[in-house]
């Protein structure tokens, strides 16, 4: 069963939108489009290296 008092102790307020944007910029977090592009580029590189062998 959920212990409500314990869960309240773990609670931290959600960051404001401005704070989230700053964290993303500071940490260089990629959006999903960047991640998919990076994965596609890595797959192409792997395929080329396998063909060369």
N, C-alpha and C positions, 0 to 999 in steps of 0.2 A: 504494500500500500504506500502511496505517496505521503511523505512527511512534509507537510506544508511549511513548517517552520524552517526545516533544512533547505528547502528549495528557495525560500525568501532570502536566506543568508547568501546563496549563490548568485542571486540576481544582481545584474549590473545594468544600468540604464542604456538604452540604445543610443548610439552616437548620432549627432545631428548630421544632416546631409552634407554640410560643409566639412565636418570632421572626417566623414567617410571619404569624400573626394580627396582630401589632403593625404589620408593614409594610402589611398590607391596611387596617387602621384608619387608619394615618397617611396613606397615599396616597389614601384614599377610593375604593379599587378597588370597582367594582360587581360583584355576582354576575351570572350569566347571566340570571336572572329580571329584574333591574333593567335590564339592557341591552336585552332583548326589549321590555319595557314602554316604554322610552325610544324605541326604534325605531318601535314602533306609534304612539306619540303623535306623533312627527315625521311619519310617513306620513299620519296623519289631518290634521295641520296643512297639509301640502302639498296634499292632496286638496281641502280647504276653500278654500285660496287659489286653486287652479286653477279650481274651480267659480265663484268670485267674479269671475273675469276674463271 
